[in-house]
Amino acid sequence: MTIGGEAVYKICSGQDALSLAVALKELLENSLDSGASVVDIRLRECGSELMEVVDNGIGIHPNNFEALALMH
């Protein structure tokens, strides 16, 4: 299936974090997707000043680093 530029934009826009809770949920899901068995979540001012998620997952393979900043 081929997706045009407008559809790609809409898909990417759907990934925007609409609230701090949604942002935290996305970070937690990333940790679980990476195989983490331990997840440490730190918030300051209910997440408005700091939201940090540290886990023991496998992380991102170095071969994929360049693709991190690319548009979907």
Order of alpha helices (4+ residues) and beta strands (2+ residues): alpha-alpha-beta-beta
